Amino acid sequence: MMQRRTLLLGTIALLSSCGIAGNLRQGLDFTVVRDRLLVRGVITSRSPAAFEDVLAQNPQIRTIVLQIVEGSLDDEAMIRMGYAIRDRGLDTALQSDSGIYSGAVDLYLAGVRRSMVVGAEIGVHSWADGFGEGSSYPRDAVEHRLNAQYTTDMLGSDAFYWFTLQAAPSDEIYIMSRDEIIEFGLVTDVIDL
């Protein structure tokens, strides 16, 4: 049974309405704790440069801990950050109070090792509606290529990408179950969910 949550609809609507103005801000807050980088906020077009600066200034960082990350205003920025995580061989982790949604889930996928604990929440949805029969975005549409390829690069398959498109419409969030998280290979370490 699919679980949909509309709790974040206000956040998603706010993110969408912020558009260009919101995308001009860095969007993420970073806190370095020993070899861990704690991340909160929203990914914008300015986030990759700030992220790269933090990593350059803190070469000891081994794990990116996503706390509350509502999503992304710029998929290309998220993908750039994701490849930076993977290229550096960094891990990603979710704490018991973590909540990652939309594009933040894709960022989490970049970890070489991905861990999470009980209480963490992973929420997904479609980036646009209407992927059924007669859609203006059929499976082979160019609009899918970047995200489908990124998902394949991170997980070895694009199945998770297609799952997110069907999980919830663009104005809702679907909270993934333990079985779905395991099925799609979102975690690599033993977890207690």
Secondary structure, DSSP 8 states (H G I E B T S, - for coil): ---EE-TTHHHHHHHHHHHHHHHTS--EEEEEETTEEEEEEEE-TTHHHHHHHHHHH-TT--EEEEEEEEEES-HHHHHHHHHHHHHTT-EEEEEEEEEEETHHHHHHTT-SSEEE-TT-EEEE--SSS--STT-SS-TT-HHHHHHHHHHHHHHSSSHHHHHHHHHS-TTSEEE--HHHHHHTT---S----
